[in-house]
Amino acid sequence: MAKRLILVERLEFILFWLALVLAGVSSIIYIRNFFVRREENIFIRLGSIAASISFFFLLLLLGIHWFRVGLHPFSGPFTARTFFAFSVIGIFLLIELLYSFKAVKTRFLGMFVMPVAVALMLFAWKSYQVSAEIPPKLKSFRVFIHVSSALIAYGAFTIATFLAIMYLLQEHQLRSKNPSQIWRKFPSLESSDELCFKAVAVGFVFSVILLLTGMLTAQMEWGKMWDWREPRMVLTLIMVIIYGVYLFTWEVMGWRGKKGSFLAIIGYLSAIFTYFVPYILKSMHVWGRGF
């Protein structure tokens, strides 16, 4: 039995590094495709294939870990951060699958997304040994919903931010007196803006679930649903409000394009601060720095 567990752990190790290497290869290919004058079909396909296989290996890793440990994949910072990378790659591949035939240039989103996925996996590897044990109160299915909602929301907001950046870069070049032809490889302004809105909408739904399940957990664990002294709770609320304002102003007030892109980026800055606040301030999210 012990030998079998060791073999399974080694398999997880191999799957992780295969996923990391393939994500790195995919990053290089997407960046190369952007900067070359003439794209080749084989390289266009290879970028997506490498990203897809990396995603599949991460899926296998998380599934095997769930089976080995006997509880949800978020048994520590390593698997939680791995799931973060998994969600970023998955949402990107979904966009590429659904929209590349309409707006073929959306594939260049990969030159931003895949390097971030590599960085997230390296960040996960840093905490590889931390996932050996987990406090009993974090083993519930409620925590699974809470953490998975958070990481899917962060993944969607990451994609939305890069779409907003692509919009602003493209818009700046189009207004320039001497626009560089290379930036014309980005999706149209309309496509970037619309996809940014949809990504934020997905992230907003999951961030609301994150907030509600966090309040439920606080009530059950600490006897109170809300504590203004808990920085991550307060910052999560601020993040939800900012993205709610983005969705409202985009849909109702017509704050599309440049205004909406800047607001989406501001929302992501709040999301990053929310994610890392346990490293800076005293927080109840002490296990693994809140993942």
C-alpha positions in Angstrom: 0.0 0.0 0.0 2.8 2.4 0.9 4.6 1.6 -2.4 1.4 2.3 -4.3 1.1 5.7 -2.6 4.7 6.5 -3.4 4.1 5.6 -7.1 0.9 7.7 -7.2 2.8 10.7 -5.7 5.5 10.3 -8.3 2.9 10.2 -11.0 1.5 13.5 -9.7 5.0 14.9 -9.7 5.6 13.8 -13.4 2.2 15.1 -14.5 2.9 18.5 -12.9 6.2 19.0 -14.6 4.9 17.7 -17.9 2.1 20.3 -17.7 4.6 23.0 -16.7 7.0 22.2 -19.6 4.1 22.1 -22.1 2.7 25.4 -20.8 6.2 26.9 -21.2 6.4 25.5 -24.8 3.0 26.9 -25.6 4.0 30.3 -24.2 7.0 30.4 -26.5 5.0 29.4 -29.5 2.3 32.0 -28.9 4.8 34.7 -28.4 6.7 33.6 -31.5 3.6 33.6 -33.6 2.8 37.1 -32.6 6.2 38.6 -33.5 6.9 36.8 -36.8 5.8 38.5 -40.0 4.3 35.4 -41.5 2.6 32.8 -39.4 2.7 29.1 -40.2 -0.3 26.9 -39.7 1.7 24.2 -37.9 2.9 26.7 -35.2 -0.6 28.1 -34.8 -1.9 24.6 -34.0 1.1 23.6 -31.9 0.5 26.5 -29.5 -3.1 25.3 -28.8 -2.2 21.6 -28.7 0.6 22.2 -26.1 -1.8 24.3 -24.0 -4.6 21.7 -24.3 -2.3 18.8 -23.3 -1.0 20.9 -20.3 -4.6 21.5 -19.3 -5.3 17.7 -19.5 -2.3 16.8 -17.4 -3.3 19.3 -14.7 -6.8 17.8 -14.8 -5.3 14.3 -14.3 -3.1 15.6 -11.5 -6.0 17.1 -9.6 -8.1 14.1 -10.1 -5.4 11.6 -9.0 -4.7 13.8 -6.0 -8.3 13.8 -5.0 -8.4 10.0 -5.3 -5.2 9.6 -3.3 -6.0 12.0 -0.5 -9.6 11.2 -0.3 -10.9 14.7 -0.2 -11.3 17.7 -2.6 -8.1 18.8 -4.5 -7.6 21.9 -2.3 -5.7 20.0 0.4 -3.1 22.7 0.5 -1.5 25.7 -1.3 0.1 23.4 -3.9 -3.1 21.9 -5.3 -5.1 25.2 -4.9 -2.5 27.2 -6.9 -2.3 24.4 -9.4 -6.1 24.7 -9.8 -5.6 28.5 -10.3 -3.3 27.8 -13.3 -5.8 25.1 -14.5 -8.7 27.6 -14.4 -6.7 30.2 -16.3 -5.7 27.8 -19.1 -9.2 26.3 -19.2 -11.0 29.6 -19.6 -8.5 30.7 -22.3 -8.9 27.4 -24.3 -12.7 27.8 -24.0 -12.5 31.3 -25.5 -10.2 30.1 -28.2 -12.6 27.2 -29.0 -15.8 29.3 -29.0 -14.5 32.5 -30.6 -11.4 31.8 -32.8 -13.6 30.9 -35.8 -15.4 34.3 -35.4 -12.4 36.4 -34.3 -9.3 34.3 -35.2 -7.0 36.9 -33.5 -8.3 35.9 -30.1 -5.7 33.2 -30.1 -3.0 35.8 -29.5 -4.4 36.1 -26.0 -2.2 33.0 -25.4 0.9 35.1 -25.4 -0.3 36.7 -22.2 -2.2 33.8 -20.6 0.2 30.9 -20.9 3.2 32.7 -19.3 1.0 33.6 -16.4 0.0 29.9 -16.1 3.7 29.0 -16.0 4.3 31.6 -13.3 1.3 30.2 -11.3 2.6 26.7 -11.5 6.1 27.7 -10.4 4.3 29.5 -7.5 2.5 26.3 -6.7 5.7 24.3 -6.8 7.2 26.5 -4.2 4.6 25.2 -1.7 4.7 21.6 -2.9 5.5 20.1 0.6 2.9 22.3 2.4 0.0 20.1 1.0 1.0 17.1 3.1 -1.5 17.9 5.9 -4.7 20.0 6.2 -6.7 21.2 9.2 -9.9 19.2 9.7 -12.1 22.3 9.3 -10.9 22.8 5.8 -11.9 19.3 4.6 -15.6 20.1 4.1 -17.4 20.3 0.8 -18.4 23.9 1.7 -14.7 24.8 1.6 -14.3 23.1 -1.7 -17.1 25.3 -3.2 -15.6 28.4 -1.5 -12.0 27.9 -2.8 -13.0 26.6 -6.2 -15.3 29.6 -6.8 -12.5 31.9 -5.8 -10.0 30.4 -8.1 -12.4 30.2 -11.1 -13.3 33.9 -10.4 -9.6 34.9 -10.3 -9.0 32.9 -13.5 -11.8 34.7 -15.3 -10.7 38.1 -14.0 -7.1 37.3 -15.2 -8.4 36.6 -18.8 -10.6 39.8 -18.7 -7.6 41.9 -17.6 -5.5 40.8 -20.6 -8.4 41.4 -22.9 -8.7 44.9 -21.5 -4.9 45.5 -21.9 -5.1 44.2 -25.5 -8.0 46.7 -26.1 -6.0 49.6 -24.7 -2.9 48.7 -26.7 -4.8 48.3 -29.9 -6.8 51.5 -29.3 -3.6 53.5 -28.6 -1.9 52.2 -31.8 -4.9 53.0 -34.0 -4.8 56.6 -32.7 -1.1 56.8 -33.2 0.3 58.7 -36.2 2.7 55.8 -37.0 0.8 52.7 -35.9 2.9 49.5 -35.8 1.5 46.8 -38.0 2.3 44.1 -35.4 -0.5 45.3 -33.1 -3.0 44.6 -35.8 -2.7 41.0 -34.9 -4.7 41.7 -31.8 -8.5 41.1 -31.9 -10.7 44.0 -33.0 -11.6 46.5 -30.4 -15.2 45.3 -30.4 -14.2 41.6 -29.9 -11.8 42.5 -27.0 -14.3 44.6 -25.3 -17.2 42.1 -25.6 -15.1 39.2 -24.5 -13.7 41.2 -21.5 -17.3 41.9 -20.5 -18.2 38.2 -20.7 -15.1 37.1 -18.7 -15.9 39.6 -16.0 -19.5 38.4 -15.9 -18.3 34.8 -15.3 -15.9 36.0 -12.7 -18.5 38.1 -11.0 -20.9 35.2 -10.6 -18.2 33.0 -8.9 -17.0 35.9 -6.8 -20.5 36.3 -5.4 -20.5 32.6 -4.6 -17.1 33.0 -3.0 -18.4 35.9 -0.8 -21.6 34.0 0.3 -19.8 30.7 1.1 -17.2 32.7 3.0 -19.8 34.4 5.1 -21.5 31.0 5.7 -18.1 29.5 6.7 -17.4 32.4 9.0 -20.8 31.9 10.7 -20.2 28.2 11.3 -16.5 28.4 12.3 -16.3 31.7 14.1 -19.9 32.4 15.2 -20.3 35.5 13.1 -21.1 36.0 9.5 -19.1 39.2 9.0 -16.0 40.8 10.6 -14.8 44.1 9.4 -11.4 43.4 10.9 -10.9 40.5 8.5 -9.1 42.1 5.5 -9.8 39.4 2.9 -13.5 39.6 3.6 -13.6 43.3 3.3 -11.4 43.4 0.1 -13.5 40.6 -1.5 -16.6 42.8 -1.0 -14.8 45.8 -2.5 -13.7 43.6 -5.5 -17.3 42.4 -6.0 -18.5 46.0 -5.9 -15.9 47.2 -8.4 -16.8 44.5 -10.9 -20.5 45.0 -10.3 -20.0 48.6 -11.2 -18.1 47.6 -14.3 -21.0 45.3 -15.4 -23.6 47.9 -14.7 -21.8 50.8 -16.4 -20.9 48.6 -19.4 -24.4 47.3 -19.9 -26.6 50.3 -18.8 -24.5 53.4 -19.1 -22.5 52.5 -22.2 -19.1 52.7 -20.5 -17.6 50.5 -23.1 -14.2 50.5 -24.7 -11.5 52.6 -23.0 -13.5 53.4 -19.8 -14.6 49.9 -19.3 -11.1 48.5 -19.9 -9.6 50.8 -17.3 -12.3 49.8 -14.8 -11.7 46.1 -15.5 -8.0 46.6 -14.7 -8.8 48.5 -11.5 -10.9 45.6 -10.5 -8.1 43.2 -11.1 -5.7 45.3 -9.0 -8.2 44.9 -6.2 -8.4 41.1 -6.9 -4.6 40.8 -6.7 -4.5 42.7 -3.4 -7.3 40.5 -2.1 -5.4 37.3 -3.0 -2.1 38.4 -1.4 -3.4 40.3 1.6 -2.8 37.5 4.1 0.9 37.9 3.4 0.7 41.5 4.4 -1.9 41.9 7.1 -3.2 39.8 10.0 -5.9 37.5 8.6 -8.0 34.5 9.6 -6.9 33.0 6.3 -3.7 31.7 7.9 -3.4 28.2 6.4 -1.0 28.4 3.5 -1.5 32.1 3.4 -5.1 31.5 2.3 -3.8 29.5 -0.7 
